[in-house]
Amino acid sequence: MTLAGRGPTWSVALPKRRATVFGFGIFGSMYALAATGCVAPMFLAVAGLALAFPATAAFAVFGAYAAGLALLMTSATVAIAVGYDIGASRFSGYSGSMTRIAGAVMLVSGVLEVANWAVTAGWL
């Protein structure tokens, strides 16, 4: 349906958006909690690697991990904010086409996922 440019047009009335320091803190805390599942495997791998080194080298490994993760998250946040400001005005007229393109990408990725599963199962 997305590929054809059709789909449900549900809308939900949202409460008024409030921007407070407490709200930003809650949002950040919930974001960190949700991201734990993504970050935990790599963190445990780094922690296991760091245990094989002396204390000073272990601190260096953790410091490099923390610096790399902080740089990545900060860069992504800034890029998204700047990209949104630029893209919101420039590409807003293309939302219908972008929806169809997103539908095509979802369709192709689903077909590839099923094909990968079939190859893994030995059916193809």
C-alpha positions in Angstrom: 0.0 0.0 0.0 2.8 2.4 0.8 4.4 1.7 -2.6 1.1 2.7 -4.3 1.0 5.9 -2.2 -2.1 4.7 -0.3 -2.4 3.8 3.2 -4.3 4.5 6.4 -4.7 8.1 7.2 -5.0 7.8 11.0 -4.3 10.8 13.1 -3.9 11.1 16.8 -4.4 14.3 18.8 -1.2 14.9 20.7 -0.9 16.9 23.8 0.7 20.3 23.7 4.5 20.0 23.4 6.3 21.3 26.4 10.1 21.9 26.5 11.5 21.8 30.0 14.8 20.8 31.4 13.2 18.0 33.3 11.5 16.7 30.2 14.8 16.7 28.3 16.3 14.8 31.2 13.5 12.2 31.1 13.8 11.9 27.3 17.6 11.4 27.5 17.2 8.8 30.3 14.6 6.8 28.3 16.7 7.0 25.2 19.7 5.7 27.1 17.6 2.9 28.5 16.3 1.9 25.1 19.8 2.1 23.5 21.2 -0.2 26.1 20.2 -3.3 24.1 22.1 -2.0 21.1 25.2 -0.9 23.0 25.5 -3.7 25.5 27.0 -6.4 23.2 29.8 -4.1 22.0 30.4 -2.8 25.6 30.7 -6.3 26.9 33.1 -7.2 24.1 35.2 -4.2 24.9 35.1 -4.9 28.7 36.2 -8.5 28.0 39.1 -7.2 25.9 40.1 -4.7 28.5 40.3 -7.4 31.2 43.2 -9.0 29.3 45.3 -5.8 29.6 47.0 -4.2 32.6 45.0 -1.5 34.5 46.4 1.5 32.6 45.8 -0.1 29.2 42.3 -1.2 30.3 41.5 2.4 31.1 42.8 3.5 27.7 40.6 0.9 26.0 37.5 2.1 27.9 38.5 5.7 27.2 38.8 5.1 23.5 35.4 3.3 23.5 33.7 6.1 25.4 35.3 8.8 23.2 34.3 6.9 20.0 30.8 6.4 21.1 30.4 10.0 22.3 31.8 11.3 19.0 29.5 9.1 17.0 26.4 10.1 19.0 27.2 13.8 19.0 28.0 13.7 15.2 24.7 11.9 14.5 22.7 14.3 16.6 24.2 17.4 15.0 23.9 15.9 11.5 20.2 15.1 12.1 19.5 18.5 13.4 21.2 20.3 10.6 19.8 17.9 8.0 16.3 18.4 9.3 16.6 22.2 9.1 17.9 22.0 5.6 15.7 19.2 4.4 12.4 20.3 5.9 12.1 23.3 3.7 13.8 21.9 0.6 12.2 18.5 0.3 8.7 19.0 1.9 7.1 19.0 -1.6 8.4 15.5 -2.3 6.8 13.7 0.6 4.5 11.7 -1.7 7.4 10.5 -3.8 9.5 9.8 -0.8 6.7 7.7 0.7 6.6 5.6 -2.5 10.4 5.2 -2.5 10.3 4.1 1.1 7.6 1.6 0.2 9.8 0.3 -2.6 12.8 0.0 -0.3 10.7 -1.9 2.3 9.4 -4.2 -0.4 12.9 -5.0 -1.8 14.4 -5.5 1.7 11.6 -7.8 2.6 12.1 -9.9 -0.5 15.9 -10.0 0.1 15.3 -11.1 3.7 13.0 -13.9 2.7 15.5 -15.0 0.0 18.3 -14.9 2.5 16.2 -17.0 4.9 15.4 -19.5 2.1 19.0 -19.8 1.1 20.0 -20.4 4.7 17.3 -23.0 5.1 18.6 -24.7 1.9 15.5 -24.1 -0.2 17.3 -22.1 -2.8 
